Amino acid sequence: MSRNVYLSIDLDVIDPAFAPGVTTPVPGGLSAREKIYITKTLSSFVNIGVDIMELNPRYDLNNITAMLAVKLIYYALGNLRI
C-alpha cells in the first residue's frame, strides 16, 4: 500500500543554543545534529512535500536558525520521491 507522506519540520523542538530564532524557544530541546539526523531519516518516507515551521527572523542571531532551516530543507528534499 502506498501512502502519501508530508514532512513538517518544526524548529521549536531545537534547543535555543542551536536555534534562537524561533517563536517559542524552550531550553533542553534537541541539538541541531539530532534534528538533522531525524530529518534525514524521515525524508526517505516523504513523497508529497516539506515545510518549515516557527522560524522567526526577528529573534535570530546571525541567521544561525535560518541557516539550519536551509540545511534541514536540503536534507529533507534529498530523498524526495515525486
C-alpha contacts under 8 A as a table, 3 or more apart, distances in Angstrom:
res1	aa1	res2	aa2	distance
4	N	46	V	7.41
4	N	47	N	6.12
4	N	48	I	6.14
5	V	45	F	6.45
5	V	46	V	4.84
5	V	47	N	5.57
5	V	48	I	5.69
5	V	49	G	7.59
6	Y	46	V	5.70
6	Y	47	N	6.75
6	Y	48	I	5.13
6	Y	49	G	5.08
6	Y	50	V	5.91
7	L	42	L	7.77
7	L	43	S	7.47
7	L	46	V	6.41
7	L	49	G	6.37
7	L	50	V	4.75
7	L	51	D	6.59
8	S	50	V	5.65
8	S	51	D	4.91
8	S	52	I	6.00
8	S	53	M	7.03
9	I	39	T	7.78
9	I	50	V	7.37
9	I	51	D	5.98
9	I	52	I	4.75
9	I	53	M	5.96
9	I	72	L	7.98
10	D	13	V	6.47
10	D	52	I	6.04
10	D	53	M	4.74
10	D	54	E	6.29
11	L	14	I	5.66
11	L	19	A	7.29
11	L	22	V	6.60
11	L	52	I	7.26
11	L	53	M	6.13
11	L	54	E	5.77
11	L	55	L	6.59
11	L	69	A	7.76
12	D	15	D	7.71
12	D	22	V	5.99
12	D	23	T	7.14
12	D	24	T	6.12
12	D	25	P	6.01
12	D	26	V	7.25
12	D	53	M	8.00
12	D	54	E	6.32
13	V	26	V	7.49
13	V	29	G	5.33
13	V	30	L	6.05
14	I	18	F	6.71
14	I	19	A	6.11
14	I	25	P	7.97
14	I	26	V	7.87
14	I	29	G	4.77
14	I	30	L	4.50
14	I	31	S	5.87
14	I	32	A	6.60
14	I	35	K	7.15
15	D	18	F	5.68
15	D	19	A	6.19
15	D	20	P	7.69
15	D	25	P	7.14
15	D	26	V	6.34
15	D	27	P	5.25
15	D	28	G	5.58
15	D	29	G	4.04
15	D	30	L	5.40
15	D	31	S	5.96
15	D	32	A	7.85
16	P	19	A	4.61
16	P	20	P	4.30
16	P	21	G	7.70
16	P	25	P	5.64
16	P	26	V	6.53
16	P	27	P	6.01
16	P	29	G	7.60
17	A	20	P	6.25
17	A	27	P	7.88
18	F	31	S	6.48
18	F	32	A	5.86
18	F	64	I	7.39
18	F	65	T	7.05
19	A	22	V	6.76
19	A	32	A	7.77
19	A	60	D	7.53
19	A	64	I	6.58
19	A	65	T	4.57
19	A	68	L	7.58
20	P	25	P	6.57
20	P	59	Y	6.44
20	P	60	D	5.48
20	P	61	L	6.66
20	P	64	I	7.80
20	P	65	T	6.36
21	G	25	P	7.86
21	G	55	L	6.01
21	G	56	N	5.08
21	G	57	P	5.72
21	G	58	R	6.91
21	G	59	Y	4.42
21	G	60	D	3.56
21	G	61	L	6.76
21	G	63	N	7.83
21	G	64	I	7.80
21	G	65	T	5.45
21	G	66	A	7.60
22	V	25	P	5.85
22	V	54	E	5.37
22	V	55	L	4.85
22	V	56	N	4.85
22	V	57	P	7.65
22	V	59	Y	6.66
22	V	60	D	7.25
22	V	65	T	7.69
23	T	54	E	5.57
23	T	55	L	6.74
23	T	56	N	5.77
23	T	59	Y	7.90
24	T	54	E	7.89
26	V	29	G	6.51
30	L	34	E	5.98
30	L	35	K	6.37
31	S	34	E	5.18
31	S	35	K	6.36
32	A	35	K	5.17
32	A	36	I	6.16
32	A	68	L	7.50
33	R	36	I	5.11
33	R	37	Y	6.19
34	E	37	Y	5.09
34	E	38	I	6.22
35	K	38	I	5.11
35	K	39	T	6.05
36	I	39	T	5.07
36	I	40	K	6.07
36	I	72	L	6.14
36	I	75	Y	7.54
37	Y	40	K	5.18
37	Y	41	T	6.15
38	I	41	T	5.10
38	I	42	L	6.10
39	T	42	L	5.23
39	T	43	S	5.86
39	T	72	L	6.68
39	T	75	Y	6.82
39	T	76	A	5.97
40	K	43	S	5.20
40	K	44	S	7.20
40	K	75	Y	5.69
40	K	76	A	6.06
41	T	44	S	6.20
42	L	45	F	5.72
42	L	46	V	7.02
42	L	76	A	7.76
43	S	46	V	5.17
43	S	75	Y	7.35
43	S	76	A	4.88
43	S	77	L	7.04
43	S	78	G	7.48
43	S	79	N	5.76
43	S	80	L	6.70
44	S	79	N	5.36
44	S	80	L	6.94
45	F	80	L	7.98
46	V	49	G	6.67
46	V	50	V	7.90
46	V	79	N	7.50
46	V	80	L	5.78
46	V	81	R	6.81
47	N	80	L	5.65
47	N	81	R	4.84
47	N	82	I	5.68
48	I	80	L	7.84
48	I	81	R	7.80
48	I	82	I	7.07
49	G	80	L	7.54
50	V	73	I	7.35
50	V	76	A	7.04
50	V	77	L	7.47
51	D	73	I	7.67
52	I	55	L	7.29
52	I	69	A	7.03
52	I	73	I	7.62
55	L	65	T	7.27
55	L	66	A	7.15
55	L	69	A	7.88
56	N	59	Y	5.91
56	N	60	D	6.64
57	P	60	D	4.92
57	P	63	N	7.42
57	P	66	A	7.39
60	D	63	N	5.52
60	D	64	I	6.74
60	D	65	T	6.11
60	D	66	A	7.52
61	L	64	I	6.14
61	L	65	T	7.56
63	N	66	A	5.11
63	N	67	M	6.13
64	I	67	M	5.12
64	I	68	L	6.18
65	T	68	L	5.04
65	T	69	A	6.10
66	A	69	A	4.97
66	A	70	V	6.30
67	M	70	V	5.12
67	M	71	K	6.29
68	L	71	K	5.02
68	L	72	L	6.14
69	A	72	L	5.07
69	A	73	I	6.23
70	V	73	I	5.15
70	V	74	Y	6.13
71	K	74	Y	5.00
71	K	75	Y	6.30
72	L	75	Y	5.20
72	L	76	A	6.02
73	I	76	A	4.94
73	I	77	L	6.01
74	Y	77	L	5.36
74	Y	78	G	6.10
75	Y	78	G	5.02
75	Y	79	N	7.52
76	A	79	N	6.54
76	A	80	L	6.99
77	L	80	L	4.89
